[in-house]
Amino acid sequence: MSLRSLLWRWGPAVAWTTFIFALSATPGLKVSSDASVDGPLRHVAHMVVFAVLTVLIAHGLDALGRPLRLRTALVLAAVGVGYGVLDEIHQAFVPDRTARLIDVGYDAIGVAVGLGFVWSSGRLGWRDRR
C-alpha cells in the first residue's frame, strides 16, 4: 500500500481521534452553563462523534459500500467502544473533567449508529469513489 493510499484510508480516522483527544483535554469544557442544556447536548455529541469515528474506521478498513461482515462489525465495535473507554480514562486526569461510565454508553450508542450506516452503505451498494 502506498503512503498516499494509507493516508487516504487512515488519515481521516487519525484526524478524528486527534479531534476527540483535543476536546477531552480541554479543562472544564461546557456547551452551556445551564445543566439542563449542557447534559443532553453532551450526550448527543458523544453519539455523533463516535458514529463518525466508526464510519471513518470502516473507511480505513475499506468496508464502506461492501456487505458488513460480522468480523468487521466486531472490530469496529471493539475499537469504537475501546476508544471511548480510553477517552474517559484520559478525562479523569484533566482538570474540571470527569470519567463517567454513562458517557461510554452514549459512545456505544454512537458506534451502533455508525455500524448501521456502514451496514446500509453495503446494502445500498454505495461505494467509496477515489
Secondary structure in CASP SS format (residue, H / E / C, confidence):
PFRMAT SS
TARGET T0000
AUTHOR 0000-0000-0000
METHOD secondary structure of the structure
MODEL  1
M C 1.00
S C 1.00
L H 1.00
R H 1.00
S H 1.00
L H 1.00
L H 1.00
W H 1.00
R H 1.00
W H 1.00
G H 1.00
P H 1.00
A H 1.00
V H 1.00
A H 1.00
W H 1.00
T H 1.00
T H 1.00
F H 1.00
I H 1.00
F H 1.00
A H 1.00
L H 1.00
S H 1.00
A C 1.00
T C 1.00
P C 1.00
G C 1.00
L C 1.00
K C 1.00
V C 1.00
S C 1.00
S C 1.00
D C 1.00
A H 1.00
S H 1.00
V H 1.00
D H 1.00
G H 1.00
P H 1.00
L H 1.00
R H 1.00
H H 1.00
V H 1.00
A H 1.00
H H 1.00
M H 1.00
V H 1.00
V H 1.00
F H 1.00
A H 1.00
V H 1.00
L H 1.00
T H 1.00
V H 1.00
L H 1.00
I H 1.00
A H 1.00
H H 1.00
G H 1.00
L C 1.00
D C 1.00
A C 1.00
L C 1.00
G C 1.00
R C 1.00
P C 1.00
L C 1.00
R C 1.00
L H 1.00
R H 1.00
T H 1.00
A H 1.00
L H 1.00
V H 1.00
L H 1.00
A H 1.00
A H 1.00
V H 1.00
G H 1.00
V H 1.00
G H 1.00
Y H 1.00
G H 1.00
V H 1.00
L H 1.00
D H 1.00
E H 1.00
I H 1.00
H H 1.00
Q H 1.00
A C 1.00
F C 1.00
V C 1.00
P C 1.00
D C 1.00
R C 1.00
T C 1.00
A C 1.00
R C 1.00
L H 1.00
I H 1.00
D H 1.00
V H 1.00
G H 1.00
Y H 1.00
D H 1.00
A H 1.00
I H 1.00
G H 1.00
V H 1.00
A H 1.00
V H 1.00
G H 1.00
L H 1.00
G H 1.00
F H 1.00
V H 1.00
W H 1.00
S H 1.00
S H 1.00
G H 1.00
R H 1.00
L C 1.00
G C 1.00
W C 1.00
R C 1.00
D C 1.00
R C 1.00
R C 1.00
END
